[in-house]
Amino acid sequence: MRVFMTGASGWIGSAVVPELIGAGHQVTGLARSDASAAALVAAGAEVRRGDLDDLDGLREAAAASDGVIHLAFKHDIAFSGGFQEAAEADRRAVETFGEALAGTDRPFLMASGTLGLAPGQVATEEDGHDSAAVAAAWGEGPRIRFATAESALSFAARGVRSSVVRLPPTNHGEGDNGFMTALVGIAREKGVSGYIGDGSNRWPAVHRLDTAHLIALALDKAAPGSTLHSVADEGVPIRDIAEVIGRHLDVPVVSVSAEDAAGHFTWLSGFLGVDSPVSSARTREALGWHPTQPGLLEDLDKGHYFHTV
């Protein structure tokens, strides 16, 4: 299959590319920079230069492919105060892909998120399909992104084998520069490894190589309109994470009050206190997906998150 990918040189995408090539697919990745293009070539993929704002280029690349995987998101803008702008750009790109693939029965897969789907209870693939509820809980930017995922699922009625893979807040592994790395950095800076309140709130997690395998499976056999969860650890208590970090950095593990969380954890505070366990039982049954990589706490204990250059 000729597969066009956005986000192909990113943290998840750079694991998906070799997974797909190993399965016999030909991959063309979207690249904004020379460095991204070089990384794709080194991985054995072809390169299409452009970005998410080049809608004509996206349409042309999708039409020339046998399937599309959309992993890119403007995280640099999103995490610097422009989440709504990033979500709007994502929406336009997804709409463009839907137009290009309509009536072809080709696969279209996009990434979404699991955080906050059903706070305080174990979310399933059936949860989180009400964008109005998302807006009430999280605001307009997240509502747009969830609505975009729902739009992608609706492509199934237009002759596209569309699916959405929801990713947990941490897709961990060596080289990760996401939430876990940020928590380690905060603990190193503050001299304590913190959690909010009693730390019993839970985050789902998965190793990025397990996510890559799920995406490859979904490309090949996900049913039209499928919502899939790339979750290995259903819910890891944040206090357990803090304890591993504290042990490796040899710093005290402490509770941070909700009132002090923003000052201590800065931008991460709004996410860290959420209790958001997630099940992937239906995904595993539908695709025969079985995570094989280390869980989050085991991966943290390997020590690579604590190496300094």
N, C-alpha and C positions, 0 to 999 in steps of 0.2 A: 504494500500500500504506500502511496506517496502522501506523506503527512506534512502539513504545514503547521508550525508551532510558533506561538508568541511566548515570550518568557523562556525561550529555549536555553539561554545561557545563565538563567537565574538559579537560585538555590535548589528549587524543585526541578526545574527544567533540565538542568545539567545532569541530573540523575535519570530523567525520563529519556533523554536522547540516546544514551547507550543501551538502555532497556529496549527501546524500539528497534534500534539498529540490530541488536542481538537477536531480535525476533524476526528479522528479515525485512523490516520496513525501510523506506527511503525517507529521510527527514530533511526538510528545509526549515531553517529557523529565522525568525525576524531579528535583525540586529540593528541597534541604534548607533553603535560605536565600533571603531576599529578593533578594540579589545574584545568585544562580544563576538564580532565576526571571526576573529582569530581563534577564539575558544571553540566556536562551532566547527570550524574547519578541522581543528585538532581532534575533535570528537568524532569526526567522520560525517558530519552533516553538511548540507549545502546552505548557502546564505542568501537571504533577501534583505537588502538594506531598507530601513524605514522605521516608522514608529506607529503608535496607536492612532495618531491623528491623520495618518495617510490613508484615508478610507478607500480611495480608488485603488491604492496598492494592496490593501487587505482584501478587497473584493476580487481583484485579479488573482492573487495568490490562492485564495480559497477556491475559486472556480477551477483553477488548474490542479487542485489536489483531489485525492481520494478520501480525505478526512482532515479535520482541523482540531487542534488542541489549543485552547486559549488559557494561558497561565499568567500572562503579563498583567500588571496593574501599576499605576503610577504611585508606588509607595513613597518615593521621595517627596512628592507633592502632598500625598495624603497625610504623612506624619509631620508635616511642617505647617499644618493649618488649612490645607486645601483638600480635605477628604471629599467634599461634595464635587469639586472640580474633577478630581480623579475618578470618582464614581460616574460622572457624566461622560467622561471620555471612554470609560469602560462600556457604558451602555451603548454609545454610538458604534463602537467596534463590534460588539455582539450583534447589534441589529444588522450591521453590514454583512457579517458572516451568515446570518440567517437568510438574508436576501440572496446571497451568492449560492447557498446550498439548497434552497427551497426546491422541492420536487425531485431531488437526486437520490434520496435514501442513504446519503453518505453520513458518516458519524461526525458530530460536533460535540466536543467535550470542553466544559469550562470549569475553572476552579472557583469555589466560594468558601465560606467559613462556617465553623460550628459554634463559635463563642457566642453565648447568649441566646441560643435557640429556644431553650425552655429552662430559664434559671431556676435552680433548686431541685430540679428533677432530671432523670436520665432522658435526654432527648433521643428520638429515633429519626429515621429518614422521613417519617410522616410529619414531623414538626417543622416549624419555621417557614411555612408557606403563606403566611399572612403579613404582607409588607406593612400594613397599617399598624399592626402590633409592634413590629420592629421599629417603626418610626416613633411610636409612643415611648418605647424603652430606650432607644439609642440615638434618635435624631434623623434628619433628612438624608444626610450622606449615606449612612448604612441602609436606610430604607431604599434608596436608589439602587444600591448594590444588590440587595436581596430581590428587589423587583426585576433587576436585570437577569438574575438567575432564573426567576419564574418565567421571564420572557423566553429564555433559552429552552426551558422545558416545553414551552408551548410550540416550539418549532416542530415538535413531533407531529402535530396536526397539519403541518405544511410540507411533510415529506422529508424531514431531516431526522436522522437517528441521534437525537440530542440527549445529553446527560450532563448532570452537574455533580462534580466531586467536591464535597465539603471537606475542608482541611481543618484540623485542630490548630489552636494557637501556636503550638510548637511542633514542627517537623524537625526532630533533632538529628544529630549526627556530627561527625568530626568536620569542622569547618563552618558550622552553624554560626551565624552572626545575628540571630534573632532574640526572642524574649529571654531564653536561658542565658545567653551571653550578656544581655543587659542586666539581668539579676546578679550575675557573678560580678560584673563591673560595679554595680551599686554597693554590693557587700564589701568589695575590696576598698572602695572609696570611703564608705561610712565606718568601716571597722566592725560591722555587725551584719549578720545574715538575717534579714527580716521577713516577716509575713504579716498580714493584716488580721487584726482580731485574734481569734483562736487558731487561724490557719487551717480550718477544716474544709474550707471551700476547695472544690476539685476542678482540675483542668484535664481534658483529654489530651492525648499525645500519640505520636507515631514517629517511627524512624523514616527519614526521607526515602530510603531505598524501598521500604514497604509501600510508600505512597507511589513511587515510580512504577512498581509492579502492578498496583491497582489501576493506575491510569492506562497502562498497556492492556490490561485485561478489559477495561471498560471500552477502549477504542475498538477492540475486536468483537465484544459480545454484549455490551450493555443494551438493554431493551430501550426503545424510544421513550423519552420522558422520564428516565430513571434519575432518582436522587440517591447518591452514594456517599457513604461516610468512610473516609480514610482514617480510622481510629483503631489503634492497638490497645493503649491504656485507656480504659473507659473514664477514669477520673483519678488523678493523682493529687492528694492533698498538698496544698501549697506549703504547709509546714514541713512535710516530708522532703520537699525540694529544698527548702531553706536549711534543713538539717544536713543534707548532703553537702551543700555549698559551705556551710559553716565548718564542717569537719575538714574539708579539703583546704579551706583558707585559714583554718585554725583561728576562727573568730567566734564570738558568742552568737547564739541564735536567739532572737528576741521578737516579741510581739510589738507591732506598730499600731497605734490606735487609728481608727478610721479618720479621725480629725487630723492626724499628723501624716497620713499616707501620702498626700500630694506633695508635701515637702520632702518626704523621704524617698519616694519612688518616682517622683516627677511624672513624666508622661505615661509611665507604666501603671500608675496607681488606678486609673480608670478601668483597666483590664484585670489587674491582679486580684481584686476582691470579688470577682464574679465566681459564683458556684455554677459550673456548666458541664456536668458529666454528660457523655454522649455514647450511645450504643452504635455498633456497626454490625449487629447480628444479621440484619436483612441483607446488607451488602455482601457479607461473607457467604451467606446461603445462595444469593443470586449469582455470584461470579466465581465461587470457589476460592475466594481470596483468604489466605491464611498468613498473617504477619509472622515473619521468621527472625527479624532483627531484634537486638536488645531493647527492652523497655526503657522509659525515660530515666528512672532512678539508676538502673544498671549502667546506662550510657553515661550519665553524669559521673558515676563512680569510676569510670575508666580513666578519668583525669584530663582528657583533652580540652575540656572547657576551661581549665585552670592554667593552661600553658601561657606564658607571656613571652613576647618576642624581645 
